[in-house]
Amino acid sequence: MEDKERDIQLKISTTGLRDWTGDKAKHYNRAESTPYKALDELFKHYQVDDHDVMVDFGAGRGRTSFYVNDRFGIPVTGVELHEQTFDELIINEQHYLKGKSLQFSNLYFEFGYAQKYQIRPEENIFYFFNPFSTAIFRSVIKNIVKSLENVPRPADVILYYPEDDFQQYMENQTPFRRVQTIRLPWEDQNKKKFIVYHYEPTLDE
Ligand SMILES: C[S@@+](CC[C@H](N)C(=O)[O-])C[C@H]1O[C@@H](n2cnc3c(N)ncnc32)[C@H](O)[C@@H]1O
C-alpha cells in the first residue's frame, strides 16, 4: 500500500519534503517521513514492550510517532523545530485523535530544539531519522546519556538512514552498543537501513 493510503488510515497527512532555507539548512535537515514500509520492516525485528516510552527527535509531520502510538499504544513524544511543519503536526494530531474518537492521548508534541529537550526518566527509546548535523546529534546523545546515568535504565537509540559520523560517534564515544542492523531488502542504497544501539546500566550504578 502507498504511503498516502496508509496516511488516510491514520487520518493524517505526512507525505512531501520540506527543506530549511538559508544558514539553518547547514544544521537542520529537511522534513521527510520514514516510509511506512520501512517502519513495518523495523518492527518485524525490533520488539516494543508495553512499558516502553519513545521520543522522536525531529518528528516532522509525525508519521513515526503516530505509527508507533497506533500500533503499540505506548507514549510517544515528538520534538520538532520547524514552525510550519509543527503546525501540520498538530493538525495531524487533531485528526488522528478525532479518527479514534479520543479527546486526549499519550502522544505529546513539543515545539523547539531537540538539543534543549529535557529527557524524562521514563523515556527509553530514542528515534532519529537523520534530523540534524552531527554536532547537534552529539549534544542530544549527551543529554540522553546523562539521563541514563542519573536514572539508570536500559535504553535504545534507533537510527534510520544513519550518517557515518553518527555511527562512529555512537560506537566510539558513547556507552551504547550496536545490537541490530535492519536492512530493507528492496532498497539498493546501503544507507537505507536501521541501526539499533542498546544501553545497559552497569550493576554498580
Ligand atoms: C527527516 S525528518 C524526520 C521525520 C520523522 N522523524 C519521521 O520519522 O517520519 C527530520 C525533522 O527534524 C527536524 N529538525 C531539524 N533540526 C531540528 C532540531 N534541532 N530540533 C528539532 N527538530 C529538528 C526537521 O525540521 C525535520 O522535520
The ligand as an SDF file (V2000), in Angstrom:
LIG
                    3D

 27 29  0  0  0  0  0  0  0  0999 V2000
   13.8330   13.5670    8.2640 C   0  0  0  0  0  0  0  0  0  0  0  0
   12.6130   14.4360    9.2240 S   0  0  0  0  0  0  0  0  0  0  0  0
   12.1200   13.1110   10.3030 C   0  0  0  0  0  0  0  0  0  0  0  0
   10.6290   12.8170   10.3530 C   0  0  0  0  0  0  0  0  0  0  0  0
   10.1160   11.8240   11.3800 C   0  0  0  0  0  0  0  0  0  0  0  0
   11.0280   11.5550   12.4600 N   0  0  0  0  0  0  0  0  0  0  0  0
    9.7180   10.5110   10.7410 C   0  0  0  0  0  0  0  0  0  0  0  0
   10.3410    9.5100   11.0430 O   0  0  0  0  0  0  0  0  0  0  0  0
    8.7690   10.4540    9.9550 O   0  0  0  0  0  0  0  0  0  0  0  0
   13.6600   15.4280   10.2890 C   0  0  0  0  0  0  0  0  0  0  0  0
   12.9460   16.5600   11.0160 C   0  0  0  0  0  0  0  0  0  0  0  0
   13.8390   17.1140   12.0070 O   0  0  0  0  0  0  0  0  0  0  0  0
   13.5240   18.4890   12.1730 C   0  0  0  0  0  0  0  0  0  0  0  0
   14.6500   19.1710   12.8480 N   0  0  0  0  0  0  0  0  0  0  0  0
   15.8030   19.5920   12.2980 C   0  0  0  0  0  0  0  0  0  0  0  0
   16.5960   20.1310   13.2340 N   0  0  0  0  0  0  0  0  0  0  0  0
   15.9310   20.0540   14.4260 C   0  0  0  0  0  0  0  0  0  0  0  0
   16.2430   20.4330   15.7600 C   0  0  0  0  0  0  0  0  0  0  0  0
   17.4010   20.9940   16.0700 N   0  0  0  0  0  0  0  0  0  0  0  0
   15.3410   20.1840   16.7230 N   0  0  0  0  0  0  0  0  0  0  0  0
   14.1370   19.5950   16.4250 C   0  0  0  0  0  0  0  0  0  0  0  0
   13.7870   19.2120   15.1690 N   0  0  0  0  0  0  0  0  0  0  0  0
   14.6760   19.4450   14.1710 C   0  0  0  0  0  0  0  0  0  0  0  0
   13.3030   18.9610   10.7190 C   0  0  0  0  0  0  0  0  0  0  0  0
   12.5800   20.1760   10.6740 O   0  0  0  0  0  0  0  0  0  0  0  0
   12.5590   17.7540   10.1350 C   0  0  0  0  0  0  0  0  0  0  0  0
   11.1610   17.9510   10.2010 O   0  0  0  0  0  0  0  0  0  0  0  0
  1  2  1  0
  2  3  1  0
  2 10  1  0
  3  4  1  0
  4  5  1  0
  5  6  1  0
  5  7  1  0
  7  8  2  0
  7  9  1  0
 10 11  1  0
 11 12  1  0
 11 26  1  0
 12 13  1  0
 13 14  1  0
 13 24  1  0
 14 15  1  0
 14 23  1  0
 15 16  2  0
 16 17  1  0
 17 18  1  0
 17 23  2  0
 18 19  1  0
 18 20  2  0
 20 21  1  0
 21 22  2  0
 22 23  1  0
 24 25  1  0
 24 26  1  0
 26 27  1  0
M  CHG  2   2   1   9  -1
M  END
$$$$
